[in-house]
Amino acid sequence: MDMEEYLRERRRLVDDALERHLPRDDTYPEEIHKAVRYSVFSGGKRLRPILTLAATEAVGGDEQTAIPFACAIEIIHTYSLIHDDLPAMDDDDLRRGKPTSHKVFGEAIAILAGDALNTEAFNLIARETLEKGINPVLALEIITEITDAAGLKGMVTGQVLDLEKEDQPCRPEELEFIHRHKTASLITASVRVGARLGGAGPSELEALTNYGMAIGLAFQIVDDLLDVEGGKEWGKVRGRDKNLSKATYPALHGLEASRSKARELSEKACAAIDGFDHRADPLRSLAEYIVSRTY
């Protein structure tokens, strides 16, 4: 399949939906709405919502039903990046080649923009459930999926441990725990949400869960590699992980072993969905894309 065309088309679907759902930047008070839109529309890959749509497609569901939920996941991801970049966290000046939110709007507005997005994601799910007559039990189950992935059982815990392990020894099993929670949990949830919206059965959901966790771990390893080797398109300052003495896969295992592990995880992801038909081809191509990306 033409992966570049597929990604462009799905990004457009997601961006158009985000454009409809988020208030305009001239909404009063303008500063917070400008800050929200600045980060949401800063040129992200939209990987997580695309995975949601691809998982829905893989089990024969309707992607139009999944788009609002996919957008909610992207909104949560964006909030996490805003907060991750703050001086109290990783203190990053650049994100996707642009000044980070707090560099443009100040720390207070950046924090509030992240808070607003985290809340708006669930507002979006609730509104769509009410307006489109989506099964409320399914909507609540999906909210549980997302909150487990983004909160204390997932992303927040991973970020806490990521901070705690700066300048500290880190065992391989501890690093995997960080990666599973900080990054792979929300990626896995993106896949599971799409599968559940598409009507996946238990065996399909289990296979897609294994797929999601494998590509989530691979994604973080590639991120660690790009911090060392990434070019201009990386959009961040290279070497930040080393400067912050972060626990990373290359730091523990070396560059070559990291590349090999990312490739192994990509293959594991594809093996997990081996029983799916051609409708899962986008997921297979995404597993390859994740380990070959340069930004």
C-alpha positions in Angstrom: 0.0 0.0 0.0 1.0 3.6 -0.5 1.8 4.4 3.2 2.5 8.1 2.6 -0.8 8.6 1.0 -2.6 6.6 3.7 -1.0 8.8 6.4 -1.8 12.0 4.6 -5.4 11.0 4.2 -5.9 9.9 7.8 -4.1 13.0 9.1 -6.5 15.2 7.1 -9.5 13.3 8.5 -8.2 13.8 12.1 -7.2 17.5 11.5 -10.6 18.3 10.0 -12.3 16.7 12.9 -10.1 18.5 15.5 -10.8 21.8 13.6 -14.5 21.3 14.0 -14.3 20.2 17.7 -11.9 22.8 19.1 -13.0 26.5 19.6 -11.5 29.1 17.3 -8.4 30.9 18.5 -10.3 34.2 18.5 -12.7 32.9 21.2 -12.6 35.0 24.3 -10.2 34.9 26.2 -8.0 34.5 23.1 -4.7 33.6 24.8 -5.8 30.2 26.2 -7.5 29.3 22.9 -4.5 30.3 20.9 -2.3 28.2 23.2 -4.5 25.2 22.9 -4.6 25.4 19.1 -0.9 26.2 18.9 0.0 22.8 20.3 -2.7 20.7 18.7 -2.0 22.0 15.2 1.8 22.1 15.5 2.4 19.4 12.9 2.1 16.2 14.8 2.2 12.8 13.2 -1.3 11.9 14.5 0.0 8.3 15.0 -2.3 7.5 17.9 -5.6 8.5 16.2 -4.5 6.9 13.0 -3.9 3.7 14.9 -7.4 4.0 16.3 -8.9 4.3 12.8 -6.7 1.5 11.4 -7.8 -0.8 14.2 -11.4 -0.1 13.6 -10.9 -0.8 9.9 -9.1 -4.0 10.7 -12.1 -5.5 12.4 -14.6 -4.2 9.9 -15.9 -1.2 11.8 -16.9 2.3 10.6 -14.1 4.8 10.9 -16.5 7.7 11.0 -17.8 6.4 14.4 -14.2 6.2 15.6 -12.9 9.6 14.5 -14.2 11.6 17.6 -12.6 9.0 20.0 -9.4 9.1 17.9 -9.4 12.9 18.3 -9.9 12.6 22.0 -6.8 10.4 22.3 -4.7 12.9 20.2 -5.9 15.7 22.5 -4.7 13.8 25.6 -1.4 13.1 23.9 -1.0 16.8 23.1 -1.7 17.8 26.7 0.9 15.3 27.9 3.5 16.9 25.6 2.8 20.4 26.8 3.3 19.3 30.4 6.3 17.1 29.5 8.1 20.1 28.0 7.7 22.4 31.1 10.8 23.5 33.0 9.7 21.4 36.0 9.8 18.3 33.7 12.1 18.0 30.7 12.5 21.8 30.2 12.5 21.6 26.4 12.6 24.6 24.2 11.6 22.9 20.9 8.9 20.5 19.9 8.3 19.5 16.3 10.8 22.2 15.3 8.8 25.0 17.0 9.2 26.7 20.3 7.3 24.8 23.0 4.1 26.1 24.5 5.7 27.6 27.6 8.3 29.4 25.6 5.6 31.1 23.5 2.8 31.6 26.1 4.5 31.4 29.5 4.4 28.6 32.0 1.0 29.4 33.5 -0.9 29.5 30.2 1.0 26.3 29.1 -0.1 24.5 32.2 -3.7 25.7 31.7 -3.7 24.7 28.1 -2.7 21.2 29.0 -5.4 21.1 31.7 -8.0 22.3 29.3 -7.0 19.7 26.7 -7.1 16.9 29.2 -10.6 17.9 30.2 -11.8 18.7 26.6 -10.9 15.1 25.5 -13.6 13.6 27.8 -16.1 16.4 27.0 -15.7 15.4 23.3 -16.4 11.8 24.0 -19.4 12.6 26.1 -20.9 15.0 23.5 -20.4 12.5 20.7 -22.0 9.7 22.7 -25.0 11.9 23.4 -25.4 13.4 20.0 -24.8 10.3 17.9 -26.5 7.7 20.1 -23.4 5.7 20.8 -24.0 2.9 23.3 -23.2 4.6 26.7 -21.9 1.4 28.2 -19.3 1.1 25.4 -18.5 4.8 25.8 -17.8 4.3 29.5 -15.7 1.3 28.8 -13.6 3.3 26.3 -13.2 6.1 28.9 -11.9 3.5 31.3 -9.5 2.3 28.6 -8.2 5.8 28.1 -8.0 6.9 31.7 -6.1 3.7 32.6 -3.6 4.4 29.9 -3.2 8.1 30.7 -3.4 8.2 34.5 -1.9 6.4 37.4 -2.0 3.0 35.8 -0.1 4.3 32.7 1.4 7.5 31.4 1.6 9.5 34.6 3.3 6.7 36.5 5.7 6.2 33.6 6.6 9.9 33.6 7.1 9.9 37.4 9.6 7.0 37.1 11.2 8.6 34.1 12.0 11.7 36.2 13.0 9.6 39.3 15.6 7.7 37.2 17.4 10.8 36.0 21.0 10.5 37.3 20.1 7.1 38.8 21.1 3.6 37.9 18.3 1.8 35.9 17.9 -1.9 35.4 16.5 -3.2 32.1 13.3 -4.3 33.7 12.8 -0.9 35.2 13.4 0.8 31.8 10.8 -1.5 30.2 8.3 -0.6 33.0 8.9 3.1 32.2 8.5 2.6 28.5 5.3 0.4 28.9 3.7 3.0 31.1 5.0 6.3 29.7 4.5 5.6 26.0 3.2 2.1 25.1 0.1 2.3 27.4 -1.5 5.1 25.4 -0.5 3.7 22.0 -2.0 0.3 23.1 -5.2 2.1 24.2 -5.4 3.8 20.9 -5.5 0.4 19.2 -7.9 -1.1 21.7 -10.3 1.8 21.5 -10.5 1.5 17.7 -10.9 -2.3 18.0 -13.7 -2.0 20.5 -15.5 0.7 18.5 -15.2 -1.6 15.5 -16.9 -4.5 17.3 -13.8 -6.7 17.9 -14.3 -10.1 19.5 -12.2 -11.3 22.5 -9.5 -13.0 20.4 -9.3 -10.1 18.0 -9.0 -7.7 20.9 -6.2 -9.8 22.5 -4.3 -9.9 19.3 -4.6 -6.2 18.8 -3.6 -5.5 22.4 -0.4 -7.5 21.8 0.2 -5.6 18.6 -0.3 -2.2 20.3 2.1 -3.0 23.2 4.8 -4.2 20.8 4.7 -1.1 18.5 4.4 1.1 21.6 7.7 -0.2 23.0 9.3 0.0 19.5 8.1 3.6 19.2 9.9 4.6 22.4 13.1 2.9 21.5 13.1 4.7 18.2 12.5 8.0 20.0 15.5 7.2 22.2 17.6 6.5 19.0 16.4 9.7 17.3 17.5 11.7 20.4 21.0 10.5 19.6 20.9 10.3 15.8 18.0 12.4 14.6 18.5 15.0 11.8 16.8 18.4 11.3 13.4 16.8 10.8 13.6 15.4 14.3 12.4 18.8 15.5 14.0 18.7 18.9 17.4 19.4 20.4 19.6 16.3 20.0 21.2 14.8 23.0 18.6 16.1 25.5 18.2 12.6 27.1 22.0 12.4 27.7 22.1 15.9 29.1 19.3 15.1 31.5 20.9 11.7 32.3 17.7 9.9 31.4 17.3 6.2 31.3 17.1 5.2 27.6 17.4 2.0 25.6 20.6 3.2 23.8 22.2 4.2 27.1 21.6 0.8 28.6 22.0 -1.4 25.5 23.8 0.5 22.9 22.7 1.8 19.5 22.9 -1.4 17.5 21.1 -3.5 20.1 18.4 -0.8 20.2 17.9 -0.9 16.5 17.7 -4.7 16.6 15.2 -4.6 19.4 12.9 -2.1 17.7 12.9 -4.2 14.6 12.2 -7.4 16.6 9.2 -5.6 18.3 7.9 -4.5 14.9 8.0 -8.1 13.7 6.3 -9.2 16.9 3.5 -6.8 16.3 2.9 -8.0 12.8 3.0 -11.6 14.0 0.3 -10.8 16.6 -2.2 -9.9 13.8 -1.1 -12.6 11.4 -4.6 -14.0 11.4 -6.3 -10.8 10.2 -7.1 -10.3 6.5 -6.1 -7.5 4.2 -8.1 -4.9 6.2 -5.2 -5.0 8.7 -2.6 -4.1 6.1 -2.5 -0.5 7.3 -1.6 -1.8 10.8 1.2 -3.9 9.3 2.5 -0.9 7.4 2.3 1.3 10.5 4.5 -1.2 12.3 7.2 -0.8 9.7 6.7 3.0 9.6 7.3 3.3 13.3 10.7 1.7 13.2 11.8 3.4 10.0 10.7 7.0 10.9 13.1 9.8 11.1 11.0 12.2 13.3 
